[in-house]
Structure formats: C-alpha cells, structure tokens
Amino acid sequence: MLDIEKRIADLEVRVNDLESLLAEKPAKIHKQQSLREFFLEINPQKDIQKAATICYYLEKHQGLNSMNVSDLEDGYREAKETVPKDNLAYKFFMLVKKGLLMEAKEKKDGMKAYVLTNTGENVVENKFNVSK
C-alpha cells in the first residue's frame, strides 16, 4: 500500500510540474526583419543611399564580414528594388568617397570587398538625416 501512495504522490508532483509549464507564457518568436522591411523603415531616396542601406543590412542583419558587387546586386533584388543599370562597382566607389565604406583587407570571391565605416553606420542609423 505504501508503494501505491508513493507512486501517486510522485505522479501528482509530475502533473503539477507539467501544468505549471503549460500555464507559463510561450516564448516569443523573434522573426528577422527582411531587407524590404528595413528599406521601408530607413526610406532611402537616392541611389547612393539605397546602396548604403543594403550594405548596412548585409553587415548588421545578415552578419556578412564584407560585401562585394555580387552581394550588392543580390541585395537590390532582395529589397525588391530595381538593380541600377550603371556599374555597381561605381556605387562602392562613391560610398568610399563619401566615407561610408572602406575597402576590406581581403578580397571576397576574387573581387574587391568593402566594409561599413563608423560614419556609414551612423548615417544609415540616422536615416540619412545628417546635420551639416
């Protein structure tokens, strides 16, 4: 008889533990913001701003250590933006000239690669509202 009472007590403890787990709120699922959603939030107007926004997203949200022309082209497509007809390498040149990017130490997939500068991060985070 004592064995049955012990088993019942153990089962009551297990049931209580399970009920308390069910009563807790489920963990909130965090979905990663898409590049398109990020575009809508930042609202870049000019081509150079769009390129900077893509580079920021690739580095900060997708964790790329550096980006090249191929990454930028893929970014335009992912953002559902028209890929510029002019040379995408020129976009990198302009971003470097404006101090928003700098050339990475190593090439990526045999192409020049770039990383955001601190200035580039700040400009995108401030949605291109930079006081002069």
C-alpha positions as CSV (number, residue, x, y, z in Angstrom):
1,M,0.0,0.0,0.0
2,L,2.8,2.4,0.8
3,D,4.3,1.8,-2.7
4,I,1.0,2.9,-4.3
5,E,0.8,6.0,-2.2
6,K,4.4,6.9,-3.1
7,R,3.7,6.4,-6.8
8,I,0.5,8.6,-6.6
9,A,2.4,11.3,-4.8
10,D,5.2,11.2,-7.5
11,L,2.6,11.4,-10.2
12,E,0.9,14.4,-8.5
13,V,4.2,16.2,-8.5
14,R,4.8,15.4,-12.2
15,V,1.3,16.6,-13.1
16,N,1.7,19.8,-11.1
17,D,5.1,20.5,-12.8
18,L,3.6,19.9,-16.3
19,E,0.6,22.1,-15.5
20,S,2.8,24.9,-14.4
21,L,4.8,24.7,-17.6
22,L,1.6,24.9,-19.6
23,A,0.5,27.9,-17.6
24,E,3.6,29.9,-18.4
25,K,3.5,32.2,-21.5
26,P,5.2,30.7,-24.5
27,A,8.5,32.2,-25.6
28,K,8.1,35.0,-28.1
29,I,9.3,34.1,-31.5
30,H,11.6,36.8,-33.0
31,K,11.5,37.0,-36.7
32,Q,14.3,38.7,-38.5
33,Q,13.4,41.9,-40.3
34,S,13.6,41.4,-44.1
35,L,15.7,43.8,-46.3
36,R,12.5,45.1,-47.8
37,E,11.1,46.0,-44.4
38,F,14.4,47.6,-43.4
39,F,14.2,49.7,-46.6
40,L,10.7,50.8,-45.7
41,E,11.9,51.8,-42.3
42,I,15.0,53.7,-43.4
43,N,13.4,55.1,-46.6
44,P,16.5,55.8,-48.7
45,Q,15.7,58.2,-51.6
46,K,18.9,58.4,-53.7
47,D,20.7,55.5,-55.3
48,I,23.8,56.0,-53.1
49,Q,21.5,55.9,-50.0
50,K,19.9,52.7,-51.3
51,A,23.4,51.1,-51.7
52,A,24.4,52.2,-48.3
53,T,21.2,50.8,-46.8
54,I,21.8,47.4,-48.4
55,C,25.4,47.3,-47.2
56,Y,24.3,48.2,-43.7
57,Y,21.7,45.4,-43.7
58,L,24.1,42.9,-45.1
59,E,26.7,43.6,-42.4
60,K,24.4,44.2,-39.4
61,H,21.4,41.9,-40.0
62,Q,22.9,39.1,-42.1
63,G,26.3,39.1,-40.5
64,L,28.5,39.5,-43.6
65,N,32.0,40.5,-42.7
66,S,32.4,42.2,-46.0
67,M,30.5,42.7,-49.2
68,N,31.2,42.8,-52.9
69,V,29.4,43.7,-56.1
70,S,27.6,40.4,-56.2
71,D,26.3,40.9,-52.7
72,L,25.0,44.4,-53.6
73,E,23.2,43.1,-56.7
74,D,21.6,40.4,-54.6
75,G,20.6,43.0,-52.0
76,Y,18.8,45.1,-54.6
77,R,16.8,42.1,-55.7
78,E,16.0,41.0,-52.1
79,A,14.9,44.6,-51.3
80,K,12.7,44.4,-54.5
81,E,14.4,47.4,-55.9
82,T,15.5,47.9,-59.5
83,V,19.1,47.0,-59.9
84,P,20.8,50.1,-61.3
85,K,21.8,49.8,-64.9
86,D,25.2,51.5,-64.3
87,N,28.2,49.8,-62.9
88,L,27.6,48.6,-59.3
89,A,31.3,48.9,-58.6
90,Y,30.8,52.7,-59.1
91,K,28.3,52.6,-56.1
92,F,31.1,51.2,-53.9
93,F,33.5,53.9,-55.3
94,M,31.0,56.6,-54.3
95,L,30.3,55.1,-50.9
96,V,34.1,55.0,-50.2
97,K,34.5,58.6,-51.5
98,K,31.7,59.7,-49.1
99,G,33.4,57.9,-46.2
100,L,30.5,55.4,-45.7
101,L,32.5,52.3,-46.7
102,M,36.2,51.3,-46.8
103,E,37.9,48.6,-48.7
104,A,38.3,45.4,-46.8
105,K,41.7,43.9,-46.2
106,E,40.9,40.7,-48.2
107,K,39.1,40.1,-51.4
108,K,35.8,38.2,-51.4
109,D,35.3,35.6,-54.1
110,G,38.1,37.1,-56.0
111,M,36.5,40.6,-56.1
112,K,37.2,43.7,-54.1
113,A,35.3,43.7,-50.9
114,Y,34.1,46.5,-48.6
115,V,33.0,47.1,-45.0
116,L,31.0,49.8,-43.4
117,T,32.8,52.6,-41.6
118,N,31.6,54.1,-38.3
119,T,30.3,57.1,-40.3
120,G,28.4,54.8,-42.6
121,E,26.8,53.0,-39.7
122,N,25.7,56.3,-38.1
123,V,24.4,57.8,-41.4
124,V,22.1,54.8,-42.1
125,E,21.0,54.5,-38.4
126,N,20.0,58.2,-38.5
127,K,18.1,57.6,-41.8
128,F,20.4,59.9,-43.7
129,N,19.4,62.9,-41.6
130,V,22.9,64.2,-41.0
131,S,23.3,67.8,-39.9
132,K,25.8,69.7,-41.9
